[in-house]
Amino acid sequence: MKKIVLCIAVALIAFSAFISLSCKSEKLDIGLAMPETHVARWVTDGEKLKEYAEAKGYSAEVAYGDAKQEVQNRQIQDFITKGVSVIVVASIDTGINTVLSDAAEEGITIISYDRLLMDTSNIDYYLTFNLKKVGFLQASAIVNALDLDNVSEPQYITLFAGSPTDNNAYFFYDGAMEVLNPYIDAGKLKVVGPYPRTSDDRSTFQRIATEGWKAELAKQRMENLLTNDAKDVVLDAVLAPNDPVGRAIIEACMNDAKYDTIDKLPVVTGQDGELATVQYITEGKQNMTVFKDSRDLAKATIDLVDAVMQDKMPSIANSVKTTMSTGKKDVETYLLDPVLVTKDNVKKVIVDSAYYTKDQLQTIGY
């Protein structure tokens, strides 16, 4: 009987040790919290972050928040429970701040990815592209396409902005308006619809903003503009903040008799280099996109994570080091350079760099 009891005790100890080892092996190193999937770039970003993290030997898990902060908060709580050392997060809104406090209390390093986490001190690093330059490139493309330096008659433009819950949207808009305002002042551009001179005019900015970056909302607003403010004019350009919004604007225009062929479409901007927009550019429907190569941002982020995990000073190649304020903390920030893409260089920048697979590229004739 004693032998049986002894055997059972040994078995229980062995089983407990096995469970303990299993739990340790399941510990997660890095949590990757992306905001949504309806903007294609976030899927690419999440995949690349995970790929690069695992290539360096770290365990990583990516979660998408369905554009709902309460969903992302639950996902981050799950990362905390799994014992992560680092959380990389592209947030949805400031409703994230409570769960960031929980992460900070556990000693977890928080890296704000592409979107700056606002009104919090619980953030350690921020990586993004040069945000104002994105807007600068969009506006410069409009200036060049309309030859604004040489026109004698005013050109008509309408303005769209990104989500008011995304701090980046203000930088994009202000970068664009630094270029466009002088042409508006000179009478070479005439704004149709609401015109916030800068994003500081919050009430007017709200009228041109696209809540949640939702393309369907942009399409509805464009349709309303075409039947109201823009009813008696032909629009020459539309400042669109990203690719899904740009395509939605183009779709709305093509349902209007004034713009029902490609050559009649206004100059429309974008950003992110989405496949569908690359196709629009090659077809002549969309003028440009600002390419922010998510491979570069993901690699830079994981390089930073690696430095944190090894307790080393970060050194991020091909970036500008600066600081940005969350309103409660000045955060160490690394800025990467975005690239203007038009029909003239789309093959070189996006296709030749193998950003898309050959199967994907068949849809655009390459």
N, C-alpha and C positions, 0 to 999 in steps of 0.2 A: 504493500500500500504506500509506504514511504517513497519507494522508487517511482510509483505512478505520480504522486504529488510533486516529486522533484522534477520529473519529466515535463509535467504540465507547467511548472514554474519556469523551467528553462525555455519552453516553447513560448510562453507569454513574454518573457524578456526578449527573445529573438524577434517575436512579432512586433513588439514595441519599438525595438531598434530599427526594424524594417520600415515601420510607419514613419519614424523620425527621419530616416534617410530619404524616404519618399517625399516627405514634406519639404526637406531641404532642397531636393533636386527640382522641385516644382517652383522654387522661389524665382520670381521674375526680376530681371535687371532693369528693364526700361519699359515704361508705359508710354504709348504714342496715342495721344487724344486728338483726332482730327474732327472738324466741325460737322461735316456733311458729305454726301455723295452726289448730290444733284449738280454740283460744279465739279466737272471731271478732274480738274487738277488736284483736288484733295485726295482722290483715290490714288493717283499717281504718286503724290507726296507720301502718303501712308505706306504704299508698297515699297518705295525706294528707301525710306527711313528704316523700315524693318529689314530690308535686304542688306543695307550697309551695316546696320547694327550686328546682324548675325554673321556677316563676313568678318567682323572684328572679334567674334567669339562671344557676344552677349546674347542673352535671351531677351526677346522683345515681343510685345503684343500691340497690335493696332486696333483702335476702336473708333467708330464713326458716330457722331452725336445726333444725326438726323435733324440738324439745325435747331435742336431744342436743348437749352442749357441744362434743364433738369435731367435729361438723358445723359449728357456728357458728364455731369456731376456724379451720377451713379457709376459711370464707367471709371472715373478717376478714383472714387472710393474703392472700387474693386482693385485698381492698381495698388492703392495703399495697403489693402488687405493682403495682397500678394507679395508685399515687402519690397517694392521697387526702390532703387536708389535714385533714379532720375525719372521725371515725367516731362515729356515734350508735348506742349499743348498749343494748338491753334484754337482759341476760344470762340464762343458765340456771342456772349455779352458779359457784363460785370456780375451777373448772377453766379459766376464761377468762384467768386472771391471767398465764400465761406469754405468751400472744399479745399481751396488753396491753403487756407489757414490750417486745416487738418493735416495737409501734406507737409507743411512747414514744421509743424509740431513734431512730426516723425523724422525730421532731419532730411527730408527728400529734396533734392535739387530740382528747381523748376526752371525750365527753359521755354520761353515764349517763342513760338514758331510762326513767323510771317506776320501775325497779328499781335500787336502789343497788348498785354494784359493791363487794363487801366484800373486806377483807384485802388491799388494794392501795393504793399511792400513785400509781399511774398512771391518774389520773382528774382531769379539770380542772373539770368542772361536773356538776351533777345537777339534773334537772327532774322533778317529779312533782306529784301532787295531795297535799293534806293527808291523810296516811295514817291518822293516828289519828282524824281526823274521819270517815273512811269507816266505821270500826268504831263510832264514836259514833252515827252516823246509823242504822246497822243495829240497834244495841241500842235506841236511842230508839224506833224503829219497833215493836219488840217490846213495849216498855213501854206505848206508846200503844194498840197493837192489843189487848193483854190487859188494859188499864186497871189496871195493877199497883198504882197508888197507892190504888185503892179496893177491890181484891179481898179477900175474907175467907178463901178457901181457897187453898192453894198451887197454882201452875200448874207444869206439867211441861215442862222444856226439855232438849234435848240439844245438844251443842256440836260444831261442825266448824270446822277451820281450814284455811288454805291450805298450799301446799307448804313443807316445812321448809328447802328450798334457796333459797327466795325471802325475802329479808330483809323485804320488805313485809308478808308474812303475820303476822309478829310484831307489827308496828304495828297492823294491822287488828284483831287479836285483843285486844291490850291496850286499844285505844280502846273496843272493845265491852265488855270486862270492867270497865272503870272505871264504866260505867253499870250493868251487871248485878249485879256483886258485892254492892252494898248491898241489892238486892232478895233475893238469895240469903241473905245474912246475916240479913235480917229474916224469912225463912221464906216469903216471897211467891212465890219461885221455887224449885223443887226440880230439881236437875240429875240427869238419867238418863244413866248412862254416865260415862266419864272426865271429871274436872273439874280442869283446871289453872287455878289462880286467876289466874295471869298466864303469859305466855310464858316467863318465867324458869324455870318448872318444866318443863325441857326433856324429861324422860322421859315425863311425862304429856302434854305438848303433842304429842309424837311420836305418841301413840295417837289423837289427834283430827285429826292433820294429813292432808292429801290430797296424796300424793306427785305432783309434777309437775302439780298442779291437774287431775288426770285425773278426769273425771266418772264414768267407769265404776268407779273405785275408791271414790268417794263413795257410789255406788249400792249397791255390795257391802256397804260398812260399814253403810249405813242398813238394808239388808235383814237383816243380822246383828243389829243393835240391835232391830229390830222383833220378831224371834223369840227374843231373849234378854233383855237389860236392860229393854227397853220392852214386854215381852210382856204384863205385867199392868197397864199404865197406858195412858192416852190422852195422847199428847204434844200440848201446846198450842202449842209453838214450837220451831223449829230455827234456831240461828245458823249460817247458811251463808255462806262467805266470798266467793263470786262467783256469777255467773249460771249457768254450766254445772253447778256443784256443786248449786246450789239446785234446778235443774230435775231433776237426777238424784235428789235426795232426794224431790221431789214424785212422780216416777214410781214410786219404791219404795213410797211411802205409798199411792198409788192402787191398788197391787196387793195391799194389805192390806185386809181387810174393814172394819176400824175406820175407814179413811180413804178409802173407795171413791167418795165423792161430794165435790164441791167444798166444800160447807159443812162437811164433817168434817175437812178438811185443817188441819194446824197452820199457824201463822204462819211463813213461810219467808222469809229475807232473801236478798240478793244484791248484786252490783255489776257495773257495766260497761254496763248499758242495752242488752243484746243484743236483737235483734229477737224471737227466740223467747220471751225473758223478758217483753218488752213485751206480747206476746200473752198470756202467762200472767197478767200483771197485769190486763189488760183483761177476761180471762175469770174473774178472781177466784181463780185457782189459787195465785198467788204474791203476797205482800203488798207487796213493794217491791224496788227496786234503787237502788243509788247510781250516779248518772250522772256519769261522768268524760268529758266531751266531748273526744274524741281530737282534734277539730279545733283546740280551744284549746291543748292540749298540743303538738300538732305545730307549730302556728303559733308558739308561744312558743319552741320548740326551734329552729326555722329562723331566727327573729329573733336568737336567741343565736348560731347558726352564722354568720349574716350579720355580726354584730358582730365575731366572731373573725376572719373572713376579711378584714374591713376594718380590723382592729387597733384597734377602738373598745371603749369600756367598755360592757358589756351593760346594757340597760335593758329589763326584761321587764314589760309592762303587766299589770295585774290579777293580780299575784303578790306573795307575801311572800318577801323575801330573807332567808336564814338560812344556817347551816352545818350539815352532818351529817357524822358520822365514819364512815369505812370500817373503822376499827380501826387504820389506819396513816396516815390523813390526814384533816384537816377540810376538807370540800369545799364550795365556794360552791354554794348550793342555792336553787332557786326553787320555791315551793309554790303551786299553783293550788287553787281552791275546788271541791269536789265538791258535787253537788246530790241531795237526797233525792227520789225519784220513787215515787209511789203511784198508785192508780187515780184519785185526785182531780186530780192535776196532770200525768199522763202525756201527755195531748194537748198541753198548753201547752209543756212542757219539751222533749219529744222530737219530737212530730209537727209542731207549728207551727214549730219551728226547722229543719225540713227535714233532720233528721239521717238519715232514711231517705227513699228515693225513693217516689214515688206508687205505683209497681208493688209495692214491698215493703210499703207501708202497706195495700194492699188485703187482705193476709192478716190484718190486725187490725181491719178494718172502718172505716178512716178514708180 
